[in-house]
């Protein structure tokens, strides 16, 4: 299945959550934090959003840092994705 976001939305695939701490303690899935670094897998076209022109600055393949509790989590074909607005992306990791 293919996801095509609309307007200024971006589809992210989160990096794998840390399963152990730096000291070697194994974390359960409930104790693992949602990773903030993710890879962009699809980008909307931008355009006129809420009466303002939005230019998309991220592209597919970029590694980004997103706001911690933003977006909508979805699961498609066993893979987990997050759909967020471009304005919820805080930085591009280079």
PyMOL commands that set and color helices and strands:
alter all, ss='L'
color gray80, all
select helices_A, chain A and resi 86-88
alter helices_A, ss='H'
color red, helices_A
select strands_A, chain A and resi 9-14+37-43+47-49+52-54+63-66+72-76+79-85+89-93
alter strands_A, ss='S'
color yellow, strands_A
deselect
rebuild
show_as cartoon
